[in-house]
Amino acid sequence: MEATVTDPSMIGLTVPATKRSLLTLSHAMERAFDIADQPASSPALVLGLFQRREYFDVEAARYAAMAAAGTCVVVGFAGSTQGLPPGVHAVAFTEEDPRSRKWVLIAIKGAYASSLVATDARDLAPGELSLESARLFEARWTFQRGQALADAQDQMESLARDLPAAVRSTMAMVIRESRSHPVSAVEAGLGAAIDHVLTSLDASHHKSNRLKAALESVQAQSERDALTGLHNRHFLERFLGGSDRPADLVTMLVDVDDLKKVNDTHGHAAGDAVLTVVADTLRLNTRPGDVIIRWGGDEFLLLVPDLGHADGLGYASRLADAVRAARPAPPWDGLPVSVSIGACPTRRTPLPLDQLDQALWKSKKSGKGRATFFALES
């Protein structure tokens, strides 16, 4: 008898989830797999897609132990597969491969099966306290065996061309053997109930994180710029979490044109009014997941997820246009305001400040009030 579910409305439910939520769910699924009460002879499969090798390395010892216990362990990520633990079968992706956007965990042992399938949304959740915890995914998870086995079949087909025939055969056998177990009403009901609880807990988790972040942002005055209320460099250092980390952003360096001239001619109160209207305009014309930093003096720094060359240049140009249309508060509302912007793709930290400076210089040289995109060589 093939595994079925009793609540079809829950299948295919995809919700936003942060990276931290995915890690919590993954560890819960691994724990359930460890204690699943199945006969010792039951074939088992754990399949994980980790996006990058460094994410797998954090869990490598756990997956090595499962492989040593006889579980068929298959993983995929962008990066080298050299030096993996014995028994762990790996598929290497390029960073451009759509599979490298996936975060997947599927665990099957006899009549037990669960799955988590998420796609990197290339966006950031507002209010999170670090770049890594702010990463957003479109995620679906289930402890209902029928759906988990369907997910396993889909992922196996996605990886098939990169796996040896013997591994594919083992995966198919584990899925087939799990399908052979009858599904009781209790199992189906519990699976649906667990899915519902996890969805509710995840929503509560996001809410508590936002409340925590709001409280901490009030307390962390050292991470706020006093004039504009934007984040400052202290925040940025903590948010990025150090060097040599994945970023997947477009970074923009925004320079207020002729601010020194405004200060010298009209005084620093006028300069502050210009800086304030620029900050307010950036806030109003960016997306919730974008991060705006008062970089210092006449400069702002933006971290913008999920923009390619054309979209990044267009986005930066629209910001420059919005600032040009803005006016400071009276009595300085007659002062013209403009910004020049240099933008650059950012795949890892530290931020590419040299490239941003070059792009900004080109914007200034071309007449100010414009945006330039620095395209990295492939």
C-alpha positions as CSV (number, residue, x, y, z in Angstrom):
1,M,0.0,0.0,0.0
2,E,1.4,3.4,-1.0
3,A,1.8,6.0,1.7
4,T,-1.0,8.6,1.7
5,V,-1.9,11.7,3.7
6,T,-5.2,12.7,5.2
7,D,-5.0,16.5,4.8
8,P,-4.2,17.4,1.2
9,S,-4.6,21.1,1.9
10,M,-1.2,21.1,3.7
11,I,0.7,19.7,0.8
12,G,2.6,22.3,-1.2
13,L,2.3,25.0,1.5
14,T,5.3,27.1,1.1
15,V,6.2,29.9,3.6
16,P,9.0,32.3,4.1
17,A,11.6,31.0,6.6
18,T,14.9,32.3,7.8
19,K,18.2,30.4,7.7
20,R,18.0,30.0,11.5
21,S,14.5,28.4,11.2
22,L,15.8,25.9,8.6
23,L,18.7,24.9,10.8
24,T,16.3,24.3,13.7
25,L,14.0,22.2,11.6
26,S,16.9,20.3,10.1
27,H,18.3,19.3,13.5
28,A,14.8,18.3,14.7
29,M,14.4,16.0,11.6
30,E,17.9,14.5,12.2
31,R,17.0,13.8,15.8
32,A,13.7,12.1,14.8
33,F,15.6,10.0,12.3
34,D,18.1,8.9,15.0
35,I,15.3,7.7,17.3
36,A,12.9,6.3,14.6
37,D,11.8,2.9,16.0
38,Q,12.3,0.8,12.9
39,P,13.8,-2.7,12.4
40,A,17.6,-2.7,12.2
41,S,17.3,-4.2,8.7
42,S,15.3,-1.2,7.4
43,P,17.2,0.5,4.6
44,A,17.8,4.2,5.3
45,L,18.5,7.4,3.3
46,V,19.5,10.9,4.2
47,L,19.7,13.4,1.4
48,G,20.9,16.9,2.0
49,L,21.6,19.9,-0.2
50,F,23.6,22.5,1.6
51,Q,24.2,25.3,-1.0
52,R,27.9,25.5,-0.2
53,R,30.6,23.1,1.0
54,E,31.3,25.2,4.2
55,Y,27.7,24.7,5.3
56,F,28.1,20.9,5.0
57,D,31.4,21.0,6.8
58,V,29.6,22.1,10.0
59,E,27.5,18.9,9.9
60,A,30.1,16.6,8.4
61,A,30.8,14.6,11.5
62,R,27.0,13.8,11.9
63,Y,26.7,12.7,8.3
64,A,29.8,10.6,8.6
65,A,28.3,8.8,11.6
66,M,25.1,8.1,9.7
67,A,27.1,6.7,6.7
68,A,29.1,4.5,9.1
69,A,25.9,3.1,10.5
70,G,24.8,1.9,7.1
71,T,22.6,4.9,6.0
72,C,22.8,5.9,2.3
73,V,24.0,9.5,2.6
74,V,23.9,11.8,-0.4
75,V,24.8,15.5,-0.3
76,G,25.1,18.3,-2.7
77,F,26.7,21.7,-2.6
78,A,28.7,24.3,-4.6
79,G,32.4,23.6,-3.9
80,S,35.0,20.9,-3.8
81,T,34.0,17.3,-2.9
82,Q,37.6,16.4,-1.9
83,G,38.2,15.0,1.6
84,L,34.6,14.0,2.4
85,P,33.9,11.4,5.1
86,P,33.8,7.7,3.9
87,G,30.4,6.6,2.7
88,V,29.2,10.1,2.0
89,H,28.2,10.5,-1.7
90,A,28.5,14.1,-2.9
91,V,27.4,16.0,-6.0
92,A,29.3,19.3,-6.7
93,F,27.4,22.2,-8.2
94,T,28.5,25.4,-9.8
95,E,27.2,28.5,-8.1
96,E,25.1,29.2,-11.2
97,D,23.4,25.8,-11.0
98,P,19.8,26.3,-9.7
99,R,20.3,23.4,-7.4
100,S,22.9,25.5,-5.4
101,R,19.9,27.7,-4.3
102,K,18.3,24.7,-2.5
103,W,18.4,23.9,1.1
104,V,17.1,20.3,1.4
105,L,17.0,17.6,4.0
106,I,15.1,14.3,3.4
107,A,15.3,11.5,6.0
108,I,13.8,8.0,5.4
109,K,14.1,4.9,7.5
110,G,11.6,2.2,7.0
111,A,8.1,3.6,7.7
112,Y,9.6,6.9,8.9
113,A,10.1,9.8,6.4
114,S,10.3,13.6,6.7
115,S,11.4,16.3,4.3
116,L,12.4,19.9,4.2
117,V,12.7,21.6,0.8
118,A,13.6,25.2,0.6
119,T,14.8,27.6,-2.1
120,D,17.0,30.6,-1.3
121,A,14.8,33.7,-1.9
122,R,17.9,35.9,-2.2
123,D,16.3,38.3,0.2
124,L,16.8,39.4,3.8
125,A,14.4,39.3,6.7
126,P,14.1,42.8,8.3
127,G,15.1,43.0,11.9
128,E,17.4,40.0,12.1
129,L,20.7,40.5,13.9
130,S,23.1,39.1,11.3
131,L,23.4,38.6,7.6
132,E,23.4,34.8,7.9
133,S,20.3,34.6,10.2
134,A,18.5,37.2,8.0
135,R,18.7,35.1,4.8
136,L,15.2,34.2,3.6
137,F,14.1,31.0,2.0
138,E,10.8,29.8,0.5
139,A,10.4,26.6,2.5
140,R,8.1,23.6,2.8
141,W,8.5,20.8,5.3
142,T,6.5,17.8,6.3
143,F,6.5,14.7,8.5
144,Q,3.9,13.1,6.4
145,R,5.4,10.1,4.7
146,G,3.6,10.3,1.4
147,Q,4.8,13.9,0.7
148,A,8.3,13.2,2.0
149,L,8.7,10.2,-0.3
150,A,7.4,12.3,-3.2
151,D,10.0,15.0,-2.4
152,A,12.7,12.3,-2.2
153,Q,11.8,11.0,-5.6
154,D,12.0,14.5,-7.1
155,Q,15.4,15.2,-5.5
156,M,16.7,11.9,-6.7
157,E,15.7,12.7,-10.2
158,S,17.3,16.1,-9.9
159,L,20.6,14.5,-8.9
160,A,20.4,11.4,-11.0
161,R,22.8,12.4,-13.8
162,D,25.6,13.2,-11.2
163,L,25.3,10.0,-9.1
164,P,26.7,6.5,-9.8
165,A,24.1,3.9,-10.8
166,A,24.7,2.0,-7.6
167,V,23.8,5.0,-5.4
168,R,20.7,5.7,-7.5
169,S,19.6,2.1,-7.2
170,T,20.0,2.2,-3.4
171,M,18.0,5.5,-3.1
172,A,15.2,4.0,-5.3
173,M,15.2,0.9,-3.1
174,V,14.9,2.9,0.1
175,I,12.0,4.9,-1.3
176,R,10.3,1.8,-2.6
177,E,10.7,-0.1,0.6
178,S,9.2,2.8,2.7
179,R,6.2,3.0,0.3
180,S,5.5,-0.7,1.0
181,H,4.6,0.0,4.6
182,P,0.9,0.5,5.3
183,V,-0.1,3.9,6.6
184,S,-2.2,3.9,9.8
185,A,-4.7,6.6,10.5
186,V,-2.6,7.4,13.6
187,E,0.6,8.0,11.5
188,A,-1.2,10.2,9.0
189,G,-2.9,12.2,11.7
190,L,0.3,12.7,13.6
191,G,2.1,13.8,10.5
192,A,-0.5,16.4,9.7
193,A,-0.6,17.6,13.4
194,I,3.2,17.9,13.5
195,D,3.2,19.9,10.3
196,H,0.6,22.3,11.7
197,V,2.5,22.7,14.9
198,L,5.8,23.4,13.1
199,T,4.1,26.0,10.9
200,S,2.7,27.7,14.0
201,L,6.0,27.6,15.9
202,D,7.8,29.0,12.9
203,A,5.4,32.0,12.8
204,S,5.9,32.5,16.5
205,H,9.7,32.3,16.1
206,H,9.7,35.0,13.5
207,K,7.5,37.2,15.7
208,S,9.7,36.7,18.8
209,N,12.8,37.5,16.7
210,R,11.3,40.7,15.5
211,L,10.4,41.7,19.0
212,K,13.9,40.8,20.2
213,A,15.6,42.7,17.4
214,A,13.4,45.8,18.2
215,L,14.4,45.7,21.8
216,E,18.0,45.3,21.1
217,S,18.0,48.0,18.5
218,V,16.6,50.4,21.1
219,Q,19.3,49.4,23.5
220,A,22.2,49.3,21.0
221,Q,22.5,53.1,20.5
222,S,26.1,52.6,19.6
223,E,25.0,50.9,16.4
224,R,22.8,53.8,15.2
225,D,23.8,57.0,13.6
226,A,22.6,59.9,15.8
227,L,21.7,62.2,12.9
228,T,19.8,59.9,10.5
229,G,18.8,57.0,12.8
230,L,20.4,54.6,10.3
231,H,22.7,51.7,11.2
232,N,26.3,52.7,11.4
233,R,29.7,50.9,10.9
234,H,29.5,49.1,14.3
235,F,26.3,47.5,13.2
236,L,27.7,46.5,9.8
237,E,30.7,44.8,11.4
238,R,28.5,42.6,13.6
239,F,25.9,42.0,10.9
240,L,28.4,40.7,8.4
241,G,30.0,38.5,11.0
242,G,33.6,38.6,9.8
243,S,35.5,38.0,6.6
244,D,35.3,35.2,4.0
245,R,31.5,34.6,4.4
246,P,28.9,34.2,1.7
247,A,27.0,37.3,0.9
248,D,25.1,37.2,-2.5
249,L,24.3,40.9,-2.5
250,V,24.7,44.0,-4.6
251,T,26.5,46.6,-2.5
252,M,26.0,50.3,-3.2
253,L,28.2,53.2,-2.1
254,V,26.1,56.4,-2.1
255,D,27.9,59.7,-2.0
256,V,26.1,63.0,-1.4
257,D,27.3,65.4,-4.1
258,D,28.9,68.7,-3.1
259,L,28.1,68.4,0.6
260,K,31.3,70.2,1.6
261,K,30.1,73.2,-0.6
262,V,26.8,73.2,1.2
263,N,28.5,73.2,4.6
264,D,30.9,75.9,3.6
265,T,28.3,78.2,2.0
266,H,25.2,77.6,4.2
267,G,26.6,76.1,7.4
268,H,26.5,72.6,8.9
269,A,22.8,72.9,9.8
270,A,22.0,73.0,6.1
271,G,24.4,70.0,5.5
272,D,22.6,68.1,8.2
273,A,19.3,68.8,6.5
274,V,20.7,67.5,3.2
275,L,22.0,64.3,4.9
276,T,18.7,63.8,6.6
277,V,16.6,64.1,3.4
278,V,19.0,61.7,1.6
279,A,18.7,59.1,4.4
280,D,14.9,59.5,4.5
281,T,14.7,59.1,0.7
282,L,16.8,56.0,0.8
283,R,14.5,54.5,3.5
284,L,11.4,55.3,1.5
285,N,12.7,53.9,-1.8
286,T,14.4,50.7,-0.7
287,R,12.8,47.3,0.0
288,P,12.2,45.9,3.5
289,G,15.1,43.5,3.3
290,D,17.7,46.1,2.1
291,V,20.2,47.3,4.7
292,I,21.1,51.0,4.8
293,I,24.3,52.1,6.6
294,R,25.5,55.6,7.4
295,W,29.0,55.0,6.2
296,G,30.3,58.3,7.5
297,G,30.7,61.9,6.4
298,D,28.8,62.2,3.1
299,E,28.5,58.5,2.3
300,F,25.9,55.8,2.8
301,L,26.3,52.1,2.1
302,L,23.5,49.8,0.9
303,L,23.3,46.0,1.0
304,V,20.7,44.9,-1.5
305,P,20.0,41.2,-2.1
306,D,19.1,39.4,-5.4
307,L,20.1,41.9,-8.1
308,G,22.1,41.2,-11.2
309,H,24.0,43.8,-13.3
310,A,21.0,45.2,-15.2
311,D,18.6,45.2,-12.2
312,G,21.4,46.5,-9.9
313,L,22.2,49.5,-12.2
314,G,18.5,50.2,-12.7
315,Y,17.8,50.1,-9.0
316,A,20.7,52.4,-8.1
317,S,19.7,54.8,-10.9
318,R,16.1,55.0,-9.5
319,L,17.5,55.8,-6.1
320,A,19.6,58.6,-7.5
321,D,16.5,60.0,-9.3
322,A,14.5,59.8,-6.1
323,V,17.1,61.8,-4.2
324,R,17.2,64.4,-7.0
325,A,13.5,64.9,-6.6
326,A,13.6,65.3,-2.9
327,R,14.0,68.6,-1.0
328,P,15.4,69.3,2.5
329,A,13.2,70.7,5.2
330,P,12.7,74.5,5.4
331,P,14.5,76.8,5.4
332,W,16.8,74.7,3.2
333,D,14.2,73.4,0.8
334,G,15.6,75.6,-2.0
335,L,18.9,73.6,-2.0
336,P,19.3,71.1,-4.8
337,V,20.2,67.6,-3.6
338,S,21.9,64.8,-5.6
339,V,23.9,61.6,-5.0
340,S,26.4,59.6,-7.0
341,I,26.3,55.9,-6.6
342,G,28.8,53.1,-7.2
343,A,27.4,49.6,-7.2
344,C,29.1,46.2,-7.3
345,P,28.1,42.5,-6.9
346,T,29.3,41.0,-3.6
347,R,29.5,37.2,-3.3
348,R,31.6,37.1,-0.2
349,T,32.8,39.3,2.6
350,P,34.7,41.6,3.1
351,L,32.9,44.1,1.0
352,P,34.5,45.1,-2.3
353,L,35.3,48.7,-1.3
354,D,38.0,49.2,-3.9
355,Q,35.5,48.3,-6.7
356,L,32.8,50.5,-5.1
357,D,35.2,53.4,-5.0
358,Q,36.1,52.9,-8.7
359,A,32.4,52.8,-9.7
360,L,31.6,55.8,-7.6
361,W,34.5,57.8,-9.2
362,K,33.1,57.0,-12.6
363,S,29.7,58.3,-11.6
364,K,31.3,61.5,-10.3
365,K,33.4,61.9,-13.4
366,S,30.4,61.5,-15.7
367,G,28.6,64.4,-14.2
368,K,27.4,63.4,-10.7
369,G,23.8,62.4,-9.7
370,R,24.3,59.1,-11.5
371,A,25.0,55.4,-10.9
372,T,27.7,53.1,-12.2
373,F,27.8,49.3,-11.8
374,F,31.2,47.7,-11.5
375,A,30.9,44.2,-13.1
376,L,33.2,41.6,-11.7
377,E,35.1,39.5,-14.1
378,S,33.9,35.9,-14.2
